[in-house]
Amino acid sequence: MQNDAGEFVDLYVPRKCSASNRIIGAKDHASIHLFVYMRVYTRGRPIVDFADTDS
């Protein structure tokens, strides 16, 4: 599909599983989204950071 400027655009962009590299379907309700907690220290102070992963 193209917009008025002639650029290709899609209404749906499929997601891929980061572990198996398979395409996750639009109707897949069994897929999960994980947030992994990591603690990083800078000059002795903890900085909270979240690593975003799809599976």
Phi, psi and omega in degrees: 000141181239148175270186183295333180276358179087007179275144178281128178228150178239145177280330182231125176249113183292147177265154178240144176289131181285337181277313185253353179064024177268152179284132177267122182291162181292330182263009182281107180264358180271350180286150182237160179237121184252142170244117183262126182278130176230145177243125181243133180257132175233116182054039177084355180256133178284136175243123182280133180219144178243129176265122184270122180230144173254145174211000000 
